[in-house]
């Protein structure tokens, strides 16, 4: 699950993309129920809550 800075949920995380290293650089987010569209979000502005399994945009 991905949450925006105001607590809204823009969508579910489909993939975490690692490009050229070991650290994630982008997450692929599917905003719709059917998952036909997706958007890439940079990980630089994301906080991770492992316990709740939530990524929060900063």
Helices and strands as residue ranges (DSSP letters): E 2-3, E 12-17, E 26-30, E 39-42, G 43-45, E 46-49, E 54-57
